Amino acid sequence: MMGLREITEMLRQALTAVRTNVLRSSLTLLGVLIGVFSIIAVMTAIRVLQSNLEGAMTSLGANTLQFSRRPAIVTEDTDWEKIMRRRRFFIDDVRRFQAKIPEGTAVAARASFATGEASSRFARTPSTINGEAVTPEGFVTQTWVVTAGRAFTEADDEAGRNICVLGADLAEKLFPFGVESALGDTVKYLGVNYTVVGLLERRGAMFGMSRDSFIAIPLGTALRRFGRDLSLAIQVQAPDRDSFDETVEFCRGAMRTLRKVAPGDEDDFEVITNDSAVSQFRTMTQAVRLGAAAISSIALVAAGIGIMNIMLVSVTERTREIGIRRAIGAKKRSILVQFVAEAVLLSQVGGLVGVVLGIAFGNLMCFLVSAPPVVPWDWALIGMGICSAVGILFGTYPAWKAANLDPIDSLRYE
């Protein structure tokens, strides 16, 4: 076994050898840097997006699921033909479904009924404001927190009153001199005047898009204006976390029964939860992760070949030094470990720089999606471990060659 002093001396010599040929060493570790940088940058960017999505999806509530016609995340691979064949959810479906759900389980209905212009006596917005219609339970299932004023009541919903609550960003745009003045004032949306009864807490952005530029009205008001054929989503909140999975299965079975889905057939609706949305995002980005891993692998193999090449050159240049060390009693094992340590050091330096640059570059995504930066410690450790493996794998043959040089021939080498 090697002592600590011997290991320290080998590392010192390895560092000296690397510093002796700075340019050559820098060019060699550049390949490792590029390979590690590419995978760390991609994984960091994906982790930022995932963190942003997870934070946004908590808007459903910790124990809430949603039945919808379409999935939570739509991609180019989404089968729109299948989705458009699905029957929409209507208010009568909500009532029949609610009758099957046991007491203590909150059921809400919501609809994104329009996108248009909103205006107040102070300002006007572009035609990009989302219109949301919800039942009173929707404030709970979507974790809407009222910071001023009040939420909707059953009386508001049943009477179809022209009232609204405003998202934080919309309130600031329409009432730039103080959002508190919005309460009791009037906002016009799609040509209809609504009295502001509440203001909502800011929820932040998802993928760089504000989730607070919307106006919400009672579902009864939307049904009175747009008709009972308004397509809805149904939200269910379980009594607690322990009963959530059981509630999901029970509600899914009840929905299949209401929609007359035959046993063995796939659901003709989507069951959306926080976990399912995050899982869908991970599946969606799997191809990106695999592609980054493939590109990085090619770069690391090329870098490993470069390390092997420079180590073979180093063995040739230091043949006389190896002969002297062997002549004064150095063992083959010491020579072997010495050169492997140099190869690992080269690889680790490149890997460390690649990890730092990859994390910094990947976190540029934070500015695009308004999310906090992340440090993927797991991938950083994996990257450094791969660098060590590359150094050992491609440095072993040159080290073995150096350790097996004949001491007499090495001393004669010029």
C-alpha positions as CSV (number, residue, x, y, z in Angstrom):
1,M,0.0,0.0,0.0
2,M,1.2,3.5,-0.8
3,G,1.6,5.9,2.0
4,L,0.1,9.4,2.2
5,R,3.5,11.0,1.6
6,E,4.1,8.9,-1.5
7,I,0.6,9.7,-2.9
8,T,1.1,13.4,-2.2
9,E,4.5,13.4,-3.9
10,M,3.0,11.7,-7.0
11,L,0.3,14.3,-7.2
12,R,2.8,17.1,-6.9
13,Q,4.9,15.6,-9.7
14,A,1.8,15.1,-11.8
15,L,0.9,18.8,-11.3
16,T,4.4,19.8,-12.2
17,A,4.4,17.7,-15.4
18,V,1.1,19.3,-16.5
19,R,2.3,22.8,-15.8
20,T,5.5,22.2,-17.7
21,N,3.6,21.9,-20.9
22,V,0.8,24.4,-20.4
23,L,-0.2,24.9,-24.0
24,R,-0.2,21.2,-24.8
25,S,-2.1,20.3,-21.7
26,S,-4.6,23.0,-22.3
27,L,-5.4,21.8,-25.8
28,T,-5.7,18.2,-24.5
29,L,-8.1,19.0,-21.7
30,L,-10.2,21.2,-24.1
31,G,-11.9,18.1,-25.4
32,V,-12.9,17.0,-21.9
33,L,-14.1,20.5,-21.2
34,I,-16.3,20.5,-24.3
35,G,-17.8,17.1,-23.5
36,V,-18.6,17.9,-19.9
37,F,-19.8,21.4,-20.7
38,S,-22.3,20.2,-23.2
39,I,-24.1,17.7,-21.0
40,I,-23.9,19.9,-17.8
41,A,-25.3,22.9,-19.7
42,V,-28.2,21.0,-21.1
43,M,-29.0,19.3,-17.8
44,T,-28.8,22.6,-16.0
45,A,-31.2,24.3,-18.4
46,I,-33.6,21.4,-18.2
47,R,-33.4,21.4,-14.4
48,V,-34.2,25.2,-14.5
49,L,-37.3,24.6,-16.7
50,Q,-38.4,21.7,-14.5
51,S,-38.0,23.7,-11.4
52,N,-40.1,26.5,-13.0
53,L,-42.7,24.0,-14.1
54,E,-42.9,22.3,-10.6
55,G,-43.4,25.7,-9.0
56,A,-46.1,26.6,-11.5
57,M,-47.9,23.3,-11.2
58,T,-48.4,23.8,-7.5
59,S,-51.1,26.2,-8.6
60,L,-53.4,23.1,-8.8
61,G,-53.0,22.6,-5.1
62,A,-51.2,19.8,-3.3
63,N,-54.1,17.4,-3.3
64,T,-55.9,18.5,-6.5
65,L,-56.5,16.6,-9.8
66,Q,-58.1,17.9,-12.9
67,F,-60.1,16.3,-15.7
68,S,-59.5,17.9,-19.0
69,R,-60.0,17.2,-22.7
70,R,-56.3,18.0,-23.5
71,P,-53.0,17.3,-21.7
72,A,-51.3,19.7,-19.4
73,I,-48.4,20.2,-21.8
74,V,-48.9,20.2,-25.6
75,T,-46.0,19.3,-27.9
76,E,-45.5,18.8,-31.6
77,D,-46.2,15.1,-31.0
78,T,-49.6,15.7,-29.5
79,D,-52.3,13.7,-31.3
80,W,-54.7,16.5,-32.0
81,E,-57.0,14.3,-34.1
82,K,-57.6,12.0,-31.1
83,I,-58.1,15.0,-28.8
84,M,-60.6,16.7,-31.0
85,R,-62.6,13.5,-31.2
86,R,-63.1,13.6,-27.4
87,R,-66.4,14.8,-26.0
88,R,-66.0,18.1,-24.1
89,F,-67.0,18.5,-20.5
90,F,-70.2,20.6,-19.9
91,I,-71.9,21.9,-16.8
92,D,-74.3,19.0,-16.7
93,D,-71.3,16.6,-16.6
94,V,-70.0,18.5,-13.6
95,R,-73.2,18.2,-11.7
96,R,-73.6,14.4,-12.5
97,F,-69.9,13.9,-11.5
98,Q,-70.3,15.9,-8.3
99,A,-73.3,13.7,-7.3
100,K,-71.0,10.6,-7.4
101,I,-68.2,12.1,-5.2
102,P,-68.4,11.6,-1.4
103,E,-68.7,14.5,0.9
104,G,-65.5,16.2,2.0
105,T,-64.1,16.2,-1.5
106,A,-64.2,19.6,-3.1
107,V,-65.3,19.7,-6.8
108,A,-64.8,22.8,-8.9
109,A,-65.4,23.7,-12.6
110,R,-63.4,26.2,-14.6
111,A,-63.1,27.3,-18.2
112,S,-60.7,29.5,-20.1
113,F,-63.4,31.1,-22.2
114,A,-61.6,33.9,-24.1
115,T,-58.6,36.0,-24.8
116,G,-59.1,39.6,-25.4
117,E,-58.6,43.3,-24.4
118,A,-59.3,44.6,-20.9
119,S,-59.6,48.3,-20.0
120,S,-60.2,50.6,-17.1
121,R,-60.7,54.3,-16.8
122,F,-56.9,54.6,-16.5
123,A,-55.4,52.1,-19.0
124,R,-56.0,49.6,-21.8
125,T,-54.2,46.3,-22.4
126,P,-53.4,44.4,-25.6
127,S,-55.8,41.7,-26.7
128,T,-53.8,39.0,-24.8
129,I,-55.6,38.9,-21.5
130,N,-57.0,35.5,-20.6
131,G,-60.5,35.2,-19.3
132,E,-61.2,32.5,-16.7
133,A,-64.5,31.4,-15.3
134,V,-64.7,29.4,-12.1
135,T,-67.0,28.2,-9.5
136,P,-66.3,29.4,-5.9
137,E,-64.5,26.1,-5.1
138,G,-62.0,27.0,-7.8
139,F,-60.2,29.4,-5.5
140,V,-59.3,26.5,-3.3
141,T,-58.4,23.9,-6.0
142,Q,-56.2,26.4,-7.9
143,T,-54.8,28.0,-4.7
144,W,-55.9,31.5,-5.6
145,V,-55.1,33.7,-2.6
146,V,-57.2,36.8,-2.4
147,T,-55.1,39.7,-1.1
148,A,-57.8,42.3,-1.1
149,G,-61.5,42.2,-1.4
150,R,-63.2,38.8,-1.6
151,A,-63.7,35.6,-3.6
152,F,-66.9,34.6,-5.4
153,T,-69.8,33.1,-3.5
154,E,-72.5,30.6,-4.4
155,A,-74.9,33.5,-4.7
156,D,-72.7,35.2,-7.2
157,D,-72.4,32.1,-9.3
158,E,-76.1,31.3,-9.2
159,A,-77.2,34.8,-10.0
160,G,-74.5,35.2,-12.8
161,R,-73.4,38.6,-11.5
162,N,-71.1,40.8,-13.5
163,I,-68.2,40.8,-11.0
164,C,-64.6,39.8,-11.4
165,V,-61.3,39.2,-9.6
166,L,-58.0,40.3,-11.2
167,G,-54.6,38.7,-11.4
168,A,-51.8,40.8,-9.9
169,D,-50.2,41.8,-13.3
170,L,-53.5,42.8,-14.8
171,A,-54.4,44.8,-11.8
172,E,-51.2,46.7,-12.0
173,K,-51.6,47.5,-15.7
174,L,-55.2,48.7,-15.3
175,F,-54.7,50.6,-12.1
176,P,-51.2,52.0,-12.2
177,F,-51.8,54.5,-9.4
178,G,-52.5,51.8,-6.8
179,V,-54.2,48.5,-7.2
180,E,-56.2,49.0,-4.0
181,S,-58.3,51.6,-5.9
182,A,-59.5,48.7,-8.2
183,L,-61.9,47.4,-5.6
184,G,-65.4,48.5,-6.5
185,D,-64.2,50.0,-9.8
186,T,-65.2,48.8,-13.2
187,V,-63.2,46.8,-15.8
188,K,-64.4,46.2,-19.3
189,Y,-63.6,42.9,-20.9
190,L,-64.9,41.8,-24.3
191,G,-67.3,44.7,-24.3
192,V,-68.9,43.9,-20.9
193,N,-68.4,45.8,-17.7
194,Y,-67.4,43.9,-14.5
195,T,-67.2,45.2,-11.0
196,V,-63.9,44.3,-9.3
197,V,-64.5,42.5,-6.0
198,G,-61.1,41.0,-5.4
199,L,-57.4,41.0,-6.2
200,L,-55.2,37.9,-6.3
201,E,-51.8,37.2,-5.0
202,R,-49.0,37.0,-7.5
203,R,-48.2,33.5,-8.8
204,G,-45.2,34.3,-11.0
205,A,-44.3,33.2,-14.5
206,M,-44.1,29.8,-16.2
207,F,-41.6,29.4,-19.0
208,G,-41.2,33.2,-19.1
209,M,-45.0,33.8,-19.5
210,S,-47.0,35.6,-16.8
211,R,-49.6,33.6,-15.0
212,D,-51.1,36.8,-13.5
213,S,-52.4,38.6,-16.6
214,F,-56.0,37.3,-16.4
215,I,-59.5,38.2,-15.3
216,A,-61.7,35.7,-13.5
217,I,-65.5,35.8,-13.5
218,P,-68.1,33.4,-11.9
219,L,-68.8,30.4,-14.0
220,G,-72.5,31.2,-13.8
221,T,-71.9,34.5,-15.4
222,A,-69.9,32.9,-18.3
223,L,-72.6,30.3,-18.9
224,R,-75.2,33.0,-19.0
225,R,-73.2,34.9,-21.6
226,F,-71.7,32.2,-23.7
227,G,-74.3,29.5,-23.3
228,R,-74.3,26.1,-21.5
229,D,-72.1,24.6,-24.2
230,L,-69.1,26.2,-22.7
231,S,-66.3,23.6,-22.5
232,L,-65.1,23.1,-18.9
233,A,-62.4,21.4,-16.9
234,I,-63.3,19.6,-13.7
235,Q,-61.0,19.9,-10.6
236,V,-61.2,17.7,-7.5
237,Q,-59.4,18.3,-4.2
238,A,-58.9,15.2,-2.0
239,P,-59.5,15.7,1.8
240,D,-55.8,15.1,2.5
241,R,-52.5,13.8,1.0
242,D,-52.9,10.3,2.4
243,S,-56.2,9.8,0.5
244,F,-55.0,11.5,-2.7
245,D,-54.1,8.4,-4.7
246,E,-57.3,6.7,-3.7
247,T,-59.3,9.8,-4.7
248,V,-57.6,9.8,-8.1
249,E,-58.6,6.2,-8.8
250,F,-62.1,6.6,-7.5
251,C,-62.7,9.8,-9.5
252,R,-61.2,8.3,-12.6
253,G,-63.5,5.3,-12.3
254,A,-66.5,7.6,-11.8
255,M,-65.6,9.7,-14.8
256,R,-65.2,6.6,-17.0
257,T,-68.6,5.4,-15.9
258,L,-70.2,8.8,-16.7
259,R,-68.6,9.0,-20.1
260,K,-69.4,5.3,-20.8
261,V,-65.8,4.2,-21.5
262,A,-65.8,0.5,-22.1
263,P,-63.6,-1.7,-19.9
264,G,-60.2,-2.1,-21.5
265,D,-60.5,1.0,-23.6
266,E,-58.2,4.0,-22.9
267,D,-59.6,7.1,-21.1
268,D,-61.1,9.7,-23.4
269,F,-60.0,12.4,-21.1
270,E,-56.8,13.5,-19.3
271,V,-56.2,13.2,-15.6
272,I,-53.8,16.0,-14.7
273,T,-51.9,16.2,-11.4
274,N,-48.8,18.1,-10.3
275,D,-46.8,14.8,-10.6
276,S,-48.2,13.8,-14.0
277,A,-47.4,17.2,-15.5
278,V,-43.8,17.0,-14.2
279,S,-43.6,13.4,-15.4
280,Q,-44.8,14.4,-18.9
281,F,-42.2,17.2,-19.0
282,R,-39.4,14.7,-18.1
283,T,-40.6,12.4,-20.8
284,M,-40.7,15.3,-23.3
285,T,-37.1,16.2,-22.5
286,Q,-35.8,12.7,-22.5
287,A,-34.7,12.9,-26.1
288,V,-32.8,16.1,-25.4
289,R,-31.0,14.5,-22.5
290,L,-30.1,11.4,-24.5
291,G,-28.9,13.6,-27.4
292,A,-26.7,15.7,-25.1
293,A,-25.3,12.5,-23.5
294,A,-24.5,11.0,-27.0
295,I,-22.8,14.2,-28.1
296,S,-20.9,14.4,-24.9
297,S,-19.8,10.8,-25.1
298,I,-18.3,11.4,-28.6
299,A,-16.5,14.4,-27.3
300,L,-15.2,12.6,-24.3
301,V,-14.0,9.6,-26.3
302,A,-12.1,12.1,-28.6
303,A,-10.7,13.8,-25.5
304,G,-9.6,10.4,-24.1
305,I,-7.7,9.6,-27.3
306,G,-6.1,13.0,-27.0
307,I,-5.1,12.3,-23.4
308,M,-3.6,8.9,-24.5
309,N,-1.7,10.6,-27.3
310,I,-0.2,13.3,-25.0
311,M,0.7,10.7,-22.4
312,L,2.5,8.5,-25.0
313,V,4.4,11.6,-26.1
314,S,5.2,12.4,-22.5
315,V,6.5,8.8,-21.9
316,T,8.8,9.2,-24.9
317,E,10.1,12.6,-23.8
318,R,10.7,11.4,-20.2
319,T,12.2,8.0,-21.0
320,R,15.6,9.0,-19.4
321,E,13.8,10.4,-16.3
322,I,11.9,7.0,-16.0
323,G,15.2,5.1,-16.3
324,I,16.8,7.2,-13.6
325,R,13.9,6.7,-11.2
326,R,14.0,3.0,-11.8
327,A,17.7,2.9,-11.3
328,I,17.4,4.5,-7.9
329,G,14.8,2.0,-6.8
330,A,11.4,3.3,-8.0
331,K,8.9,0.4,-8.5
332,K,6.9,-0.3,-11.6
333,R,3.8,0.4,-9.6
334,S,5.0,3.9,-8.7
335,I,5.7,4.7,-12.3
336,L,2.3,3.3,-13.4
337,V,0.4,5.3,-10.7
338,Q,2.5,8.4,-11.6
339,F,1.4,8.5,-15.2
340,V,-2.2,7.5,-14.5
341,A,-2.4,10.3,-12.0
342,E,-1.2,12.8,-14.6
343,A,-3.9,11.5,-17.1
344,V,-6.6,11.8,-14.4
345,L,-5.4,15.2,-13.4
346,L,-5.6,16.4,-17.0
347,S,-9.1,15.0,-17.3
348,Q,-10.3,16.4,-13.9
349,V,-9.1,19.9,-14.6
350,G,-10.9,19.9,-18.0
351,G,-14.0,18.4,-16.3
352,L,-14.0,21.0,-13.5
353,V,-13.9,23.9,-15.9
354,G,-16.5,22.3,-18.0
355,V,-18.9,21.8,-15.0
356,V,-18.5,25.4,-13.9
357,L,-19.0,26.8,-17.4
358,G,-21.9,24.4,-18.1
359,I,-23.7,25.4,-14.9
360,A,-23.2,29.1,-15.7
361,F,-24.4,28.7,-19.3
362,G,-27.4,26.5,-18.4
363,N,-28.5,29.1,-15.8
364,L,-28.9,31.7,-18.5
365,M,-32.3,30.0,-19.0
366,C,-33.2,31.6,-15.6
367,F,-33.4,35.1,-17.3
368,L,-35.7,33.7,-20.0
369,V,-38.2,32.0,-17.7
370,S,-37.9,34.2,-14.6
371,A,-36.8,31.3,-12.5
372,P,-34.2,31.0,-9.7
373,P,-30.8,29.5,-10.7
374,V,-30.1,25.8,-9.9
375,V,-27.0,23.8,-9.4
376,P,-27.4,20.1,-10.5
377,W,-25.0,18.6,-8.0
378,D,-25.9,15.1,-9.1
379,W,-24.8,15.7,-12.7
380,A,-21.8,17.7,-11.5
381,L,-20.6,14.7,-9.5
382,I,-21.5,12.3,-12.4
383,G,-19.5,14.5,-14.8
384,M,-16.4,14.5,-12.5
385,G,-16.7,10.8,-12.1
386,I,-16.8,10.3,-15.9
387,C,-13.7,12.5,-16.2
388,S,-11.9,10.3,-13.7
389,A,-13.0,7.2,-15.7
390,V,-11.8,8.7,-19.0
391,G,-8.4,9.6,-17.4
392,I,-7.9,6.1,-16.0
393,L,-9.2,4.3,-19.1
394,F,-7.1,6.2,-21.6
395,G,-4.1,6.8,-19.3
396,T,-3.6,3.2,-18.3
397,Y,-1.8,2.0,-21.5
398,P,0.7,4.9,-21.6
399,A,1.3,4.4,-17.9
400,W,1.8,0.6,-18.4
401,K,4.2,1.3,-21.2
402,A,6.2,3.7,-19.0
403,A,6.3,1.3,-16.1
404,N,7.6,-1.5,-18.3
405,L,10.5,0.4,-20.0
406,D,13.8,-1.3,-19.6
407,P,15.9,0.7,-17.1
408,I,19.2,0.2,-18.9
409,D,17.7,1.2,-22.3
410,S,16.0,4.2,-20.7
411,L,19.3,5.5,-19.3
412,R,20.9,5.2,-22.7
413,Y,18.0,7.1,-24.4
414,E,18.9,10.5,-25.7
